[in-house]
Every structure is written in C-alpha cells, then in structure tokens.
Amino acid sequence: MGNSTAIFWPVMAQILLIYAIYILVSVRRIGAIKAGKAKPADFKTPFVEPEASAVAVRNLSNQFELPVLFFAASISLYVTGGAGLPR
C-alpha cells in the first residue's frame, strides 16, 4: 500500500501549482488596479482584463481542462491497484 500512495505526490504538486496560479492572478490583478490599468469592475468580463493578468487567468482556466483527466486517472489507478510497483 505504501508504494501505491506515491501516485499522490504528483497530484499534490499539481494542486499546489493551481494554488500558486490563483495567487499569481490575485497579485497581477491587484497590481493592475494599483497601477491604474484596470478597475475592479473590469474583472467581471475577461475581455477587458489587462494582458499580464489575462495570461495568468487563461493559465488557470487550462488547469481545469487536461489536469482533471490526470486527477481522474491517478485516482482510478490507486483504486484499482494499478499504482505502484508489481510484487
């Protein structure tokens, strides 16, 4: 069982990446507001967002596409016993 749980280390790394991107989006949006490049209302519609934060928002959006399959595959491998080294 110890080896099969090792599959969750890359899952945790992916989750940490998602949180880091959330922080990056927040920092870039706050920076854009402080610099006068955007108003808080601008972030309701993604088409008005400044380029720096728009890139981070698109990256965040991508984290809920293909990585979701990675999460599903990791959990499936763990549940079916496909994760880990053969005995």
Distance bins in CASP14 RR format, pairs under 12 A and 6 or more apart:
PFRMAT RR
TARGET T0000
AUTHOR 0000-0000-0000
RMODE 2
METHOD distances of the structure
MODEL  1
1 7 0 0 0 0 0 1 0 0 0 0 0
1 78 0 0 0 0 1 0 0 0 0 0 0
1 81 0 0 0 0 1 0 0 0 0 0 0
1 83 0 0 0 0 0 1 0 0 0 0 0
1 84 0 0 0 0 1 0 0 0 0 0 0
1 85 0 0 0 0 0 1 0 0 0 0 0
1 87 0 0 0 0 0 1 0 0 0 0 0
2 8 0 0 0 0 0 1 0 0 0 0 0
2 9 0 0 0 0 0 1 0 0 0 0 0
2 78 0 0 0 0 0 1 0 0 0 0 0
2 81 0 0 0 0 0 1 0 0 0 0 0
2 83 0 0 0 0 1 0 0 0 0 0 0
2 84 0 0 0 0 1 0 0 0 0 0 0
2 85 0 0 0 0 1 0 0 0 0 0 0
2 87 0 0 0 0 0 1 0 0 0 0 0
3 9 0 0 0 0 0 1 0 0 0 0 0
3 77 0 0 0 0 0 1 0 0 0 0 0
3 78 0 0 0 0 0 1 0 0 0 0 0
3 81 0 0 0 0 0 1 0 0 0 0 0
3 82 0 0 0 0 0 1 0 0 0 0 0
3 83 1 0 0 1 0 0 0 0 0 0 0
3 84 1 0 1 0 0 0 0 0 0 0 0
3 85 1 0 1 0 0 0 0 0 0 0 0
3 86 0 0 0 0 1 0 0 0 0 0 0
3 87 0 0 0 0 1 0 0 0 0 0 0
4 74 0 0 0 0 0 1 0 0 0 0 0
4 75 0 0 0 0 0 1 0 0 0 0 0
4 77 0 0 0 0 1 0 0 0 0 0 0
4 78 1 0 1 0 0 0 0 0 0 0 0
4 79 0 0 0 0 1 0 0 0 0 0 0
4 80 0 0 0 0 1 0 0 0 0 0 0
4 81 1 0 1 0 0 0 0 0 0 0 0
4 82 1 0 0 1 0 0 0 0 0 0 0
4 83 1 0 1 0 0 0 0 0 0 0 0
4 84 1 0 1 0 0 0 0 0 0 0 0
4 85 0 0 0 0 1 0 0 0 0 0 0
4 86 0 0 0 0 0 1 0 0 0 0 0
4 87 0 0 0 0 0 1 0 0 0 0 0
5 11 0 0 0 0 0 1 0 0 0 0 0
5 12 0 0 0 0 0 1 0 0 0 0 0
5 74 0 0 0 0 0 1 0 0 0 0 0
5 75 0 0 0 0 0 1 0 0 0 0 0
5 77 0 0 0 0 0 1 0 0 0 0 0
5 78 1 0 0 1 0 0 0 0 0 0 0
5 81 0 0 0 0 0 1 0 0 0 0 0
5 83 1 0 0 1 0 0 0 0 0 0 0
5 84 0 0 0 0 1 0 0 0 0 0 0
6 12 0 0 0 0 0 1 0 0 0 0 0
6 74 0 0 0 0 0 1 0 0 0 0 0
6 77 0 0 0 0 0 1 0 0 0 0 0
6 78 0 0 0 0 1 0 0 0 0 0 0
6 82 0 0 0 0 0 1 0 0 0 0 0
6 83 1 0 0 1 0 0 0 0 0 0 0
6 84 1 0 0 1 0 0 0 0 0 0 0
6 85 0 0 0 0 1 0 0 0 0 0 0
7 13 0 0 0 0 0 1 0 0 0 0 0
7 14 0 0 0 0 0 1 0 0 0 0 0
7 70 0 0 0 0 0 1 0 0 0 0 0
7 71 0 0 0 0 0 1 0 0 0 0 0
7 73 0 0 0 0 1 0 0 0 0 0 0
7 74 1 0 1 0 0 0 0 0 0 0 0
7 75 0 0 0 0 1 0 0 0 0 0 0
7 76 0 0 0 0 0 1 0 0 0 0 0
7 77 1 0 0 1 0 0 0 0 0 0 0
7 78 1 0 1 0 0 0 0 0 0 0 0
7 79 0 0 0 0 0 1 0 0 0 0 0
7 80 0 0 0 0 0 1 0 0 0 0 0
7 81 0 0 0 0 1 0 0 0 0 0 0
7 82 0 0 0 0 1 0 0 0 0 0 0
7 83 1 1 0 0 0 0 0 0 0 0 0
7 84 1 0 0 1 0 0 0 0 0 0 0
7 85 0 0 0 0 0 1 0 0 0 0 0
8 14 0 0 0 0 0 1 0 0 0 0 0
8 15 0 0 0 0 1 0 0 0 0 0 0
8 70 0 0 0 0 0 1 0 0 0 0 0
8 71 0 0 0 0 0 1 0 0 0 0 0
8 74 1 0 0 1 0 0 0 0 0 0 0
8 75 0 0 0 0 1 0 0 0 0 0 0
8 77 0 0 0 0 0 1 0 0 0 0 0
8 78 1 0 0 1 0 0 0 0 0 0 0
8 83 0 0 0 0 1 0 0 0 0 0 0
8 84 0 0 0 0 0 1 0 0 0 0 0
9 15 0 0 0 0 0 1 0 0 0 0 0
9 16 0 0 0 0 0 1 0 0 0 0 0
9 74 0 0 0 0 1 0 0 0 0 0 0
9 78 0 0 0 0 0 1 0 0 0 0 0
9 83 0 0 0 0 0 1 0 0 0 0 0
9 84 0 0 0 0 0 1 0 0 0 0 0
10 16 0 0 0 0 0 1 0 0 0 0 0
10 17 0 0 0 0 0 1 0 0 0 0 0
10 67 0 0 0 0 0 1 0 0 0 0 0
10 70 1 0 0 1 0 0 0 0 0 0 0
10 71 0 0 0 0 0 1 0 0 0 0 0
10 73 0 0 0 0 0 1 0 0 0 0 0
10 74 1 0 0 1 0 0 0 0 0 0 0
10 77 0 0 0 0 0 1 0 0 0 0 0
10 78 0 0 0 0 0 1 0 0 0 0 0
10 83 0 0 0 0 0 1 0 0 0 0 0
11 17 0 0 0 0 0 1 0 0 0 0 0
11 18 0 0 0 0 0 1 0 0 0 0 0
11 67 0 0 0 0 1 0 0 0 0 0 0
11 68 0 0 0 0 0 1 0 0 0 0 0
11 70 1 0 0 1 0 0 0 0 0 0 0
11 71 1 0 0 1 0 0 0 0 0 0 0
11 72 0 0 0 0 0 1 0 0 0 0 0
11 73 0 0 0 0 1 0 0 0 0 0 0
11 74 1 0 1 0 0 0 0 0 0 0 0
11 75 0 0 0 0 1 0 0 0 0 0 0
11 76 0 0 0 0 0 1 0 0 0 0 0
11 77 0 0 0 0 0 1 0 0 0 0 0
11 78 0 0 0 0 1 0 0 0 0 0 0
11 83 0 0 0 0 0 1 0 0 0 0 0
12 18 0 0 0 0 0 1 0 0 0 0 0
12 19 0 0 0 0 0 1 0 0 0 0 0
12 71 0 0 0 0 0 1 0 0 0 0 0
12 74 0 0 0 0 0 1 0 0 0 0 0
13 19 0 0 0 0 0 1 0 0 0 0 0
13 20 0 0 0 0 0 1 0 0 0 0 0
13 67 0 0 0 0 0 1 0 0 0 0 0
13 70 0 0 0 0 0 1 0 0 0 0 0
13 71 0 0 0 0 0 1 0 0 0 0 0
13 74 0 0 0 0 0 1 0 0 0 0 0
14 20 0 0 0 0 0 1 0 0 0 0 0
14 21 0 0 0 0 0 1 0 0 0 0 0
14 62 0 0 0 0 0 1 0 0 0 0 0
14 63 1 0 0 1 0 0 0 0 0 0 0
14 64 0 0 0 0 0 1 0 0 0 0 0
14 66 0 0 0 0 0 1 0 0 0 0 0
14 67 1 0 1 0 0 0 0 0 0 0 0
14 68 0 0 0 0 0 1 0 0 0 0 0
14 69 0 0 0 0 0 1 0 0 0 0 0
14 70 1 0 0 1 0 0 0 0 0 0 0
14 71 1 0 0 1 0 0 0 0 0 0 0
14 73 0 0 0 0 0 1 0 0 0 0 0
14 74 0 0 0 0 1 0 0 0 0 0 0
15 21 0 0 0 0 0 1 0 0 0 0 0
15 22 0 0 0 0 0 1 0 0 0 0 0
15 63 0 0 0 0 1 0 0 0 0 0 0
15 67 0 0 0 0 1 0 0 0 0 0 0
15 68 0 0 0 0 0 1 0 0 0 0 0
15 70 0 0 0 0 0 1 0 0 0 0 0
15 71 0 0 0 0 1 0 0 0 0 0 0
15 74 0 0 0 0 0 1 0 0 0 0 0
16 22 0 0 0 0 0 1 0 0 0 0 0
16 23 0 0 0 0 0 1 0 0 0 0 0
16 63 0 0 0 0 0 1 0 0 0 0 0
17 23 0 0 0 0 0 1 0 0 0 0 0
17 24 0 0 0 0 0 1 0 0 0 0 0
17 59 0 0 0 0 1 0 0 0 0 0 0
17 60 0 0 0 0 0 1 0 0 0 0 0
17 62 0 0 0 0 0 1 0 0 0 0 0
17 63 1 0 0 1 0 0 0 0 0 0 0
17 67 0 0 0 0 1 0 0 0 0 0 0
17 70 0 0 0 0 0 1 0 0 0 0 0
18 24 0 0 0 0 0 1 0 0 0 0 0
18 25 0 0 0 0 0 1 0 0 0 0 0
18 56 0 0 0 0 0 1 0 0 0 0 0
18 59 0 0 0 0 1 0 0 0 0 0 0
18 60 1 0 0 1 0 0 0 0 0 0 0
18 61 0 0 0 0 0 1 0 0 0 0 0
18 62 0 0 0 0 0 1 0 0 0 0 0
18 63 1 0 1 0 0 0 0 0 0 0 0
18 64 0 0 0 0 1 0 0 0 0 0 0
18 65 0 0 0 0 0 1 0 0 0 0 0
18 67 1 0 0 1 0 0 0 0 0 0 0
18 68 0 0 0 0 0 1 0 0 0 0 0
18 70 0 0 0 0 0 1 0 0 0 0 0
18 71 0 0 0 0 0 1 0 0 0 0 0
19 25 0 0 0 0 0 1 0 0 0 0 0
19 26 0 0 0 0 0 1 0 0 0 0 0
19 60 0 0 0 0 0 1 0 0 0 0 0
19 63 0 0 0 0 0 1 0 0 0 0 0
20 26 0 0 0 0 0 1 0 0 0 0 0
20 27 0 0 0 0 0 1 0 0 0 0 0
20 56 0 0 0 0 0 1 0 0 0 0 0
20 59 0 0 0 0 0 1 0 0 0 0 0
20 60 0 0 0 0 0 1 0 0 0 0 0
20 63 0 0 0 0 0 1 0 0 0 0 0
21 27 0 0 0 0 0 1 0 0 0 0 0
21 28 0 0 0 0 0 1 0 0 0 0 0
21 53 0 0 0 0 0 1 0 0 0 0 0
21 55 0 0 0 0 0 1 0 0 0 0 0
21 56 1 0 0 1 0 0 0 0 0 0 0
21 57 0 0 0 0 1 0 0 0 0 0 0
21 58 0 0 0 0 0 1 0 0 0 0 0
21 59 1 0 1 0 0 0 0 0 0 0 0
21 60 1 0 1 0 0 0 0 0 0 0 0
21 61 0 0 0 0 1 0 0 0 0 0 0
21 62 0 0 0 0 1 0 0 0 0 0 0
21 63 1 0 0 1 0 0 0 0 0 0 0
21 64 0 0 0 0 0 1 0 0 0 0 0
21 67 0 0 0 0 0 1 0 0 0 0 0
22 28 0 0 0 0 0 1 0 0 0 0 0
22 29 0 0 0 0 0 1 0 0 0 0 0
22 53 0 0 0 0 0 1 0 0 0 0 0
22 56 0 0 0 0 1 0 0 0 0 0 0
22 57 0 0 0 0 0 1 0 0 0 0 0
22 59 0 0 0 0 0 1 0 0 0 0 0
22 60 1 0 0 1 0 0 0 0 0 0 0
22 61 0 0 0 0 0 1 0 0 0 0 0
22 63 0 0 0 0 1 0 0 0 0 0 0
22 64 0 0 0 0 0 1 0 0 0 0 0
23 29 0 0 0 0 0 1 0 0 0 0 0
23 30 0 0 0 0 0 1 0 0 0 0 0
23 56 0 0 0 0 1 0 0 0 0 0 0
23 60 0 0 0 0 0 1 0 0 0 0 0
24 30 0 0 0 0 0 1 0 0 0 0 0
24 31 0 0 0 0 0 1 0 0 0 0 0
24 52 0 0 0 0 1 0 0 0 0 0 0
24 53 0 0 0 0 1 0 0 0 0 0 0
24 55 0 0 0 0 1 0 0 0 0 0 0
24 56 1 0 1 0 0 0 0 0 0 0 0
24 57 0 0 0 0 1 0 0 0 0 0 0
24 58 0 0 0 0 0 1 0 0 0 0 0
24 59 0 0 0 0 1 0 0 0 0 0 0
24 60 0 0 0 0 1 0 0 0 0 0 0
24 63 0 0 0 0 0 1 0 0 0 0 0
25 31 0 0 0 0 0 1 0 0 0 0 0
25 32 0 0 0 0 0 1 0 0 0 0 0
25 43 0 0 0 0 1 0 0 0 0 0 0
25 46 0 0 0 0 0 1 0 0 0 0 0
25 49 0 0 0 0 1 0 0 0 0 0 0
25 50 0 0 0 0 0 1 0 0 0 0 0
25 52 0 0 0 0 1 0 0 0 0 0 0
25 53 1 0 0 1 0 0 0 0 0 0 0
25 54 0 0 0 0 1 0 0 0 0 0 0
25 55 0 0 0 0 1 0 0 0 0 0 0
25 56 1 0 1 0 0 0 0 0 0 0 0
25 57 1 0 1 0 0 0 0 0 0 0 0
25 58 0 0 0 0 0 1 0 0 0 0 0
25 59 0 0 0 0 1 0 0 0 0 0 0
25 60 1 0 1 0 0 0 0 0 0 0 0
25 61 0 0 0 0 0 1 0 0 0 0 0
25 63 0 0 0 0 0 1 0 0 0 0 0
26 32 0 0 0 0 0 1 0 0 0 0 0
26 33 0 0 0 0 0 1 0 0 0 0 0
26 43 0 0 0 0 0 1 0 0 0 0 0
26 53 0 0 0 0 1 0 0 0 0 0 0
26 56 0 0 0 0 1 0 0 0 0 0 0
26 57 0 0 0 0 0 1 0 0 0 0 0
26 60 0 0 0 0 0 1 0 0 0 0 0
27 33 0 0 0 0 0 1 0 0 0 0 0
27 34 0 0 0 0 0 1 0 0 0 0 0
27 52 0 0 0 0 1 0 0 0 0 0 0
27 53 0 0 0 0 1 0 0 0 0 0 0
27 56 0 0 0 0 1 0 0 0 0 0 0
28 34 0 0 0 0 0 1 0 0 0 0 0
28 35 0 0 0 0 0 1 0 0 0 0 0
28 37 0 0 0 0 0 1 0 0 0 0 0
28 38 0 0 0 0 1 0 0 0 0 0 0
28 43 0 0 0 0 0 1 0 0 0 0 0
28 49 0 0 0 0 1 0 0 0 0 0 0
28 50 1 0 0 1 0 0 0 0 0 0 0
28 51 0 0 0 0 1 0 0 0 0 0 0
28 52 1 0 1 0 0 0 0 0 0 0 0
28 53 1 1 0 0 0 0 0 0 0 0 0
28 54 0 0 0 0 1 0 0 0 0 0 0
28 55 0 0 0 0 1 0 0 0 0 0 0
28 56 1 0 1 0 0 0 0 0 0 0 0
28 57 0 0 0 0 1 0 0 0 0 0 0
28 58 0 0 0 0 0 1 0 0 0 0 0
28 59 0 0 0 0 0 1 0 0 0 0 0
28 60 0 0 0 0 0 1 0 0 0 0 0
29 35 0 0 0 0 0 1 0 0 0 0 0
29 36 0 0 0 0 0 1 0 0 0 0 0
29 37 0 0 0 0 0 1 0 0 0 0 0
29 38 1 0 0 1 0 0 0 0 0 0 0
29 39 0 0 0 0 0 1 0 0 0 0 0
29 40 0 0 0 0 1 0 0 0 0 0 0
29 41 0 0 0 0 0 1 0 0 0 0 0
29 42 0 0 0 0 1 0 0 0 0 0 0
29 43 1 0 0 1 0 0 0 0 0 0 0
29 44 0 0 0 0 0 1 0 0 0 0 0
29 46 0 0 0 0 0 1 0 0 0 0 0
29 48 0 0 0 0 0 1 0 0 0 0 0
29 49 1 0 0 1 0 0 0 0 0 0 0
29 50 0 0 0 0 1 0 0 0 0 0 0
29 52 0 0 0 0 1 0 0 0 0 0 0
29 53 1 0 1 0 0 0 0 0 0 0 0
29 54 0 0 0 0 1 0 0 0 0 0 0
29 55 0 0 0 0 0 1 0 0 0 0 0
29 56 0 0 0 0 1 0 0 0 0 0 0
29 57 0 0 0 0 1 0 0 0 0 0 0
29 60 0 0 0 0 0 1 0 0 0 0 0
30 36 0 0 0 0 0 1 0 0 0 0 0
30 37 0 0 0 0 0 1 0 0 0 0 0
30 38 0 0 0 0 1 0 0 0 0 0 0
30 40 0 0 0 0 1 0 0 0 0 0 0
30 43 0 0 0 0 0 1 0 0 0 0 0
30 50 0 0 0 0 0 1 0 0 0 0 0
30 52 0 0 0 0 0 1 0 0 0 0 0
30 53 0 0 0 0 1 0 0 0 0 0 0
30 56 0 0 0 0 0 1 0 0 0 0 0
31 37 1 0 0 1 0 0 0 0 0 0 0
31 38 0 0 0 0 1 0 0 0 0 0 0
31 40 0 0 0 0 0 1 0 0 0 0 0
31 43 0 0 0 0 0 1 0 0 0 0 0
31 50 0 0 0 0 1 0 0 0 0 0 0
31 52 0 0 0 0 1 0 0 0 0 0 0
31 53 0 0 0 0 1 0 0 0 0 0 0
31 56 0 0 0 0 0 1 0 0 0 0 0
32 38 1 0 1 0 0 0 0 0 0 0 0
32 39 0 0 0 0 1 0 0 0 0 0 0
32 40 0 0 0 0 1 0 0 0 0 0 0
32 42 0 0 0 0 1 0 0 0 0 0 0
32 43 0 0 0 0 1 0 0 0 0 0 0
32 48 0 0 0 0 0 1 0 0 0 0 0
32 49 1 0 0 1 0 0 0 0 0 0 0
32 50 1 0 1 0 0 0 0 0 0 0 0
32 51 0 0 0 0 1 0 0 0 0 0 0
32 52 1 0 0 1 0 0 0 0 0 0 0
32 53 1 0 1 0 0 0 0 0 0 0 0
32 54 0 0 0 0 1 0 0 0 0 0 0
32 55 0 0 0 0 0 1 0 0 0 0 0
32 56 0 0 0 0 0 1 0 0 0 0 0
32 57 0 0 0 0 0 1 0 0 0 0 0
33 39 1 0 0 1 0 0 0 0 0 0 0
33 40 1 0 0 1 0 0 0 0 0 0 0
33 41 0 0 0 0 0 1 0 0 0 0 0
33 42 0 0 0 0 1 0 0 0 0 0 0
33 43 0 0 0 0 1 0 0 0 0 0 0
33 49 0 0 0 0 0 1 0 0 0 0 0
33 50 0 0 0 0 1 0 0 0 0 0 0
33 52 0 0 0 0 0 1 0 0 0 0 0
33 53 0 0 0 0 1 0 0 0 0 0 0
34 40 0 0 0 0 0 1 0 0 0 0 0
34 50 0 0 0 0 0 1 0 0 0 0 0
35 50 0 0 0 0 1 0 0 0 0 0 0
35 52 0 0 0 0 1 0 0 0 0 0 0
35 53 0 0 0 0 0 1 0 0 0 0 0
36 42 0 0 0 0 0 1 0 0 0 0 0
36 50 0 0 0 0 1 0 0 0 0 0 0
37 43 0 0 0 0 0 1 0 0 0 0 0
37 48 0 0 0 0 0 1 0 0 0 0 0
37 49 0 0 0 0 1 0 0 0 0 0 0
37 50 1 0 1 0 0 0 0 0 0 0 0
37 51 0 0 0 0 1 0 0 0 0 0 0
37 52 0 0 0 0 1 0 0 0 0 0 0
37 53 0 0 0 0 1 0 0 0 0 0 0
37 54 0 0 0 0 0 1 0 0 0 0 0
38 44 0 0 0 0 0 1 0 0 0 0 0
38 45 0 0 0 0 0 1 0 0 0 0 0
38 46 0 0 0 0 0 1 0 0 0 0 0
38 48 1 0 0 1 0 0 0 0 0 0 0
38 49 1 0 0 1 0 0 0 0 0 0 0
38 50 1 0 1 0 0 0 0 0 0 0 0
38 51 0 0 0 0 0 1 0 0 0 0 0
38 52 0 0 0 0 1 0 0 0 0 0 0
38 53 1 0 0 1 0 0 0 0 0 0 0
38 54 0 0 0 0 0 1 0 0 0 0 0
39 45 0 0 0 0 0 1 0 0 0 0 0
39 48 0 0 0 0 1 0 0 0 0 0 0
39 49 0 0 0 0 0 1 0 0 0 0 0
39 50 0 0 0 0 0 1 0 0 0 0 0
40 48 0 0 0 0 0 1 0 0 0 0 0
40 49 0 0 0 0 0 1 0 0 0 0 0
41 48 0 0 0 0 1 0 0 0 0 0 0
41 49 0 0 0 0 0 1 0 0 0 0 0
42 48 1 0 1 0 0 0 0 0 0 0 0
42 49 1 0 0 1 0 0 0 0 0 0 0
42 50 1 0 0 1 0 0 0 0 0 0 0
42 53 0 0 0 0 1 0 0 0 0 0 0
42 54 0 0 0 0 0 1 0 0 0 0 0
42 57 0 0 0 0 0 1 0 0 0 0 0
43 49 1 0 0 1 0 0 0 0 0 0 0
43 50 0 0 0 0 1 0 0 0 0 0 0
43 53 1 0 0 1 0 0 0 0 0 0 0
43 54 0 0 0 0 1 0 0 0 0 0 0
43 56 0 0 0 0 0 1 0 0 0 0 0
43 57 0 0 0 0 1 0 0 0 0 0 0
45 54 0 0 0 0 0 1 0 0 0 0 0
45 57 0 0 0 0 0 1 0 0 0 0 0
46 53 0 0 0 0 1 0 0 0 0 0 0
46 54 1 0 0 1 0 0 0 0 0 0 0
46 55 0 0 0 0 0 1 0 0 0 0 0
46 56 0 0 0 0 0 1 0 0 0 0 0
46 57 1 0 0 1 0 0 0 0 0 0 0
46 58 0 0 0 0 1 0 0 0 0 0 0
46 60 0 0 0 0 0 1 0 0 0 0 0
46 61 0 0 0 0 1 0 0 0 0 0 0
47 54 0 0 0 0 1 0 0 0 0 0 0
47 57 0 0 0 0 0 1 0 0 0 0 0
47 58 0 0 0 0 0 1 0 0 0 0 0
48 54 0 0 0 0 1 0 0 0 0 0 0
48 57 0 0 0 0 0 1 0 0 0 0 0
49 55 0 0 0 0 1 0 0 0 0 0 0
49 56 0 0 0 0 1 0 0 0 0 0 0
49 57 1 0 0 1 0 0 0 0 0 0 0
49 58 0 0 0 0 1 0 0 0 0 0 0
49 60 0 0 0 0 0 1 0 0 0 0 0
50 56 0 0 0 0 0 1 0 0 0 0 0
50 57 0 0 0 0 0 1 0 0 0 0 0
51 57 0 0 0 0 0 1 0 0 0 0 0
51 58 0 0 0 0 0 1 0 0 0 0 0
52 58 0 0 0 0 0 1 0 0 0 0 0
52 59 0 0 0 0 0 1 0 0 0 0 0
53 59 0 0 0 0 0 1 0 0 0 0 0
53 60 0 0 0 0 0 1 0 0 0 0 0
54 60 0 0 0 0 0 1 0 0 0 0 0
54 61 0 0 0 0 0 1 0 0 0 0 0
55 61 0 0 0 0 0 1 0 0 0 0 0
55 62 0 0 0 0 0 1 0 0 0 0 0
56 62 0 0 0 0 0 1 0 0 0 0 0
56 63 0 0 0 0 0 1 0 0 0 0 0
57 63 0 0 0 0 0 1 0 0 0 0 0
57 64 0 0 0 0 0 1 0 0 0 0 0
58 64 0 0 0 0 0 1 0 0 0 0 0
58 65 0 0 0 0 0 1 0 0 0 0 0
59 65 0 0 0 0 0 1 0 0 0 0 0
59 67 0 0 0 0 0 1 0 0 0 0 0
60 67 0 0 0 0 0 1 0 0 0 0 0
61 67 0 0 0 0 0 1 0 0 0 0 0
61 68 0 0 0 0 0 1 0 0 0 0 0
62 68 0 0 0 0 0 1 0 0 0 0 0
63 69 0 0 0 0 0 1 0 0 0 0 0
63 70 0 0 0 0 0 1 0 0 0 0 0
63 71 0 0 0 0 0 1 0 0 0 0 0
64 70 0 0 0 0 0 1 0 0 0 0 0
64 71 0 0 0 0 0 1 0 0 0 0 0
65 71 0 0 0 0 0 1 0 0 0 0 0
66 72 0 0 0 0 0 1 0 0 0 0 0
66 73 0 0 0 0 0 1 0 0 0 0 0
67 73 0 0 0 0 0 1 0 0 0 0 0
67 74 0 0 0 0 0 1 0 0 0 0 0
68 74 0 0 0 0 0 1 0 0 0 0 0
68 75 0 0 0 0 0 1 0 0 0 0 0
69 75 0 0 0 0 0 1 0 0 0 0 0
69 76 0 0 0 0 0 1 0 0 0 0 0
70 76 0 0 0 0 0 1 0 0 0 0 0
70 77 0 0 0 0 0 1 0 0 0 0 0
71 77 0 0 0 0 0 1 0 0 0 0 0
71 78 0 0 0 0 0 1 0 0 0 0 0
72 78 0 0 0 0 0 1 0 0 0 0 0
72 79 0 0 0 0 0 1 0 0 0 0 0
73 79 0 0 0 0 0 1 0 0 0 0 0
73 80 0 0 0 0 0 1 0 0 0 0 0
73 82 0 0 0 0 0 1 0 0 0 0 0
73 83 0 0 0 0 1 0 0 0 0 0 0
74 80 0 0 0 0 0 1 0 0 0 0 0
74 81 0 0 0 0 0 1 0 0 0 0 0
74 82 0 0 0 0 0 1 0 0 0 0 0
74 83 1 0 0 1 0 0 0 0 0 0 0
74 84 0 0 0 0 0 1 0 0 0 0 0
75 81 0 0 0 0 0 1 0 0 0 0 0
75 82 0 0 0 0 0 1 0 0 0 0 0
75 83 0 0 0 0 1 0 0 0 0 0 0
76 82 0 0 0 0 1 0 0 0 0 0 0
76 83 0 0 0 0 1 0 0 0 0 0 0
77 83 1 0 1 0 0 0 0 0 0 0 0
77 84 0 0 0 0 1 0 0 0 0 0 0
78 84 0 0 0 0 1 0 0 0 0 0 0
81 87 0 0 0 0 0 1 0 0 0 0 0
END
